Amino acid sequence: MSVKLTTIKFSDVTAWDVKRYLSSVIYSDFETIALSKLIQEESSKIKPYEHPNDDFKILGVSNKVGLFDNDVRKGSKINQQYKIVENGFLAFNPYRINVGSIGIKTTEHKHDLISPAYVVFSCNLKLILPEYLFLLFKTKAFIEIIKSSTKGSVRQILSFDILRDIKVPLPDIATQRKILAQYDNSLDLSQEMIHESKELYSKFASFLLKVLDIKIEENNESASMMTFIRFKNTNRWDYQMNSFDFDSVKSKYPFCKVSKLLVESQYGSSKKAVEIDKFTPILRMNNIINGELDFTSLKYLELNEKEMETRLLDQGDIVFNRTNSKELVGKCAVFDAAGEYTFASYLIRLKLDENLVLPEYFTIILNSFIGRRQINAVSRQITGQVNINVDELGGFRIPLPSIEEQKSMIRSLSDLKNKAKDSTKKAKETKESALLKLEERIFNET
């Protein structure tokens, strides 16, 4: 920009903070109005601890989903007053608002209380729609304004007093409705793509059932209070583990124990990873997503000479997540990347006898309902996390077609999965494009 000097009206100066005024200049075709004229803080509270036996429905806020029904707690478990959140109210985390951690209460939410740590406010409905303001908070341009307005050298905070000083572009109500309608139309298209993706993943599971000719014999004696397990199948004195009788699962292919397919297994490194990218990238549990490896969020590990010989992944290795929440433990993926990578302690590296089983087929089965049922049966919960060790994993059984049949299944399933991934990607791009168009409609540099 050629302009070297920015002027601010003295009446608009609320703090001696240069970055606030340099970064919060708004360019828009619409009039800009201070939020103090549009919103009001809501601080009505109740005292759950005065009703120790009652259930209280608690809301949470996430930068990914916004406001969500989080938890139900007894009054005896709550030792402070909680804020009431009514439909149309907005709530945000003052410590994480700079990453979009804000939500709006709708009729879809069944819960109505939130921690007093959150900021709750309502809108003047004659001037601004809550939905419009919520979307404004999600735009990159407004997030930058928020970042410039937060205070605190270590922990950035956006209090309501600071929020109300921020100015926003304000179309009239009719124009706000048009902007929201255009956004909603794009969102509907995105939802259609997500639905298509879910249907394709459903076909993936159905195809696997059909091609393996899987049949699960349900116990007809569901009313019985007693379950019988063959003694030879009892590996651990644990009701959860013994609640699933694998003999009830039938396939046209023979089942084989994983231990007979393994050539080698190894736990990952427990050394502390760093952000310095001059070392060896390390794969962690969050790098396994939907049966594939994601390399977008990496940390690094400095390995010595011996570790370089023993801790680097080879193509075709499988990384298996041995500990996490019940939903995430057991997720696995084939390592097929070029370059040197190592793996963290919460992962197990598996090398298979590829004369018997292909890594891609193995991970398809382990990530399917066949693997999930066994994972759920053997996993042990320790201090809030679920764990599986190598011996338990070795006891898993998978249907084992010939190598040629495995290759054919991999091709068919990969085609379905790629179509589902494409629909998911397009849905994400459509949603992001909708928000970008909304931002361009509201903000513009002149």
C-alpha positions, 0 to 999 in steps of 0.5 A: 500500500502507498499510504504510510499514515493511518489516522484514528479518531480520538473518540475511537481510541480505547487502548494504546495499542498500535497493532490494534489500529493497524490491523483492524481497519475494515474495507467494506461497501457496508457501513461499519458499526461497533458491536457495542450497538449490536450485542449484549452480554448475557450473564444469567446463571444457575447454581447446579450445586444447590440441586445435587441429584438433578441432571444438568445439560452442559454445552461445549464450543469447538472451532470445528463444529461450533456449539455442541451438546457436550455432557450431562452432569449431576449438580453434586459434580458442579461446584460453580454457577453455570451460564444459561444459553438460550436459542440465538445466543452466541458463546465463545471461548475467550482464550481460543476465539482467535481460531474461531472457537465460537458457536450459536445456540439453535433448536437442534441443541438439547443442552442449555448451560455452559461454563462461566469461563465462556463469554455469552452474548445476544444480538439486537435482532432489529439490526443484526442476525445472530447467524450473520454475526456467527459467520462473520466470526468464521471469516479469515478477515474477521479472525485477523481483526480478532487477533489484533484485538486480543490482549495478553503477552502469553495467553491471548484473551478476548473479553466482552469489553474488548469485543464490543469495541470491534466494528463490523460491516453491517448490511441491512437485515434484508441483505443479511438474509440474502447473504445467508441464503446464498451461503446456505445454498452452497452448504446444502450442496456440500451436504449432498456431497457428504451424503454421497460420500457416506453412501459410497463408504457404506457400499465399501462395507457391503462389498467387503461382506459380499466378496468375503461371503461373511455371515454372522450367526447371532445368538438366538438366546438373547433373553438368556442371562448366561453366555457360554465360551469354549475354554480353548478360546479363552485367552483372558479372564475378562468378560468384555473379551469373552463376550465376542465368540469369533466362531459366530463369524463365518466366511468362505475363506479360512481364517488365519491368526495374525501371529502366523502372518507377522514376520516382525513387530516393534514398538515405536520410539518414546523419545520426545519429538521436536518441531525442528524439521532438520531431523527425521519426521516421526509418525504419530497416532494423529497421522493415521486418518481413515486407514491412510497416512496423513503427512500434513502435521509432522514432528521430528526426532533426532536419531542416532546411528543405531536408531537409523538402522532399526527405527526407520519405516520400510515401504509396506510396513504397517503402523498400528495405533495401540493406545487411544480412545476406544474409537481410535485404538486399532486404526492402522495404515500402510506406510508407502511414502518415499523418504525416511520416517520413524514412528512414535511409541503409541504405534506398533510397526508390523512387517507381514509375510507378503507371500501370505497376505498383502499389507493393503488387504490386511489394513482393509480387514483390520479397519473393517467391522471384522477388525473392529469387533476384535479390537473392541473385544480385547482392548483394555482400558487403563487411566481413561485410554484403551490399549492393545499389545502385540500378543493380543493383536497376534490373536486376531483372526482374518479371512485369508483369500489367495494373493490374487483374490486379495489383489482383486479385492484391493482394486475394487475397494480402492476404486470405491474409496477413491470415489468417496474421498473425492466426494468428501474433498469436493464437499470441503472445497464447496463449504470453504468456497461458500465462506470465501464468497461470503467474506468477499461479499462483506469485506473488500479493499478499495 
